[in-house]
Amino acid sequence: MTLFKLLNQKKNLEFLQQAVKNDKIANGYLFYGPEGSGSEGFAMEFAAMLNCTGEDERPCGHCGSCQKMKKLEHGNVTLVYPIPGVSTVQDENPVAKLSNEEIEKLNEQIREKAENPYKKIKLEKSKFIPISLVRHLKRNIYLSAPEKGWKVILVFDADMMNNESANAFLKILEEPPEKTTLLLTTSRIGKIIPTIKSRCKPLFFNKLSNDDIKNYLMGFDYTEEQIRLLVNLADGNMTSLINLMGQDIKFIKEMTLDILRTIAGWDRKRIFSMIPELAKIQKEDSELFVQILTAINFWFRDAEMLRHGVTDKELVHFDQEMTIRNFLKSYADFDAYEINQVIDNCIDFINRNVYINVALMDMFFKIKKLIGKRN
Ligand SMILES: [Zn+2]
């Protein structure tokens, strides 16, 4: 049992347990792997192990240290994450410069992270980890630890340190005080400067499997077709799954069908109401927007599979098998590959801030053409 609600990654967990058992702790660790694989959560778990005062298994879950750690309120553990652009005045703690509203949001997000380690701590407009924050850290780290045990600096999204911050951080990494370890996490290992990389023990986190995600979802009240869509949309990313679980999955499915019917039948009236509707969704919740388009992509992939005689076991929208079969009867020559490209391109364009209504209209036209003539 882990202190935080973590999935799989057993090898890494064993490795960390062994390190604690042998009391062989490195100055720095770099926990890396695709987003939503759990690198942040396991770093939290490691911090808990290091400070647990339990006798047998660590973290025990009930000692004073574990109790505090569970709420991410341990005096020895410092969390570092990107914060909104603030002054780089050397001697100020930039976190103290945040507005009351931002502090409140931050505390809320920290509580949520303790509850679900796959959630991200992410304040709006956070672009990097400022040097002032690293300097503040440096001033405090050499003070004696507030509690017995290990001082742990947990840096989430360590790739968000700019050069200045990274170089200041490197100094700490080169000579950390006794009984101190720095845990860096990232899903973009390529953006970590080599000098930091070479001073940390690397630990790679695999993308979670569809079975991991599915097993997790079994504990919730979802229908089988919803689970299958969620598993496929999440694609091994627990952070993305958590966001998806906050969405109305029924709405995603309905919208998918609505869009497909509108394009196939080329219902002009609905097209002109649908495009601003989708643009609004994109503006308010870009992730939901991408999920709807991805669900459409899966729909065409399903149609392609059925065309090749695959059974419903592998379909994402298996509950719509009859609808898909009817589509195949009417549009036998549709080009699934090109349609998928068109949808992916549309997502790309919109991410690059291309005028969304135009991009959507263009996508609708192209899909209509690629579906082909009705038999
Ligand atoms: Zn404990």
Boltz pocket constraint, residues with backbone or C-beta under 6 A from the ligand:
constraints:
  - pocket:
      binder: B
      contacts: [[A, 48], [A, 51], [A, 52], [A, 53], [A, 54], [A, 57], [A, 58], [A, 59], [A, 60], [A, 61], [A, 62], [A, 63], [A, 64], [A, 65], [A, 66]]
      max_distance: 6.0
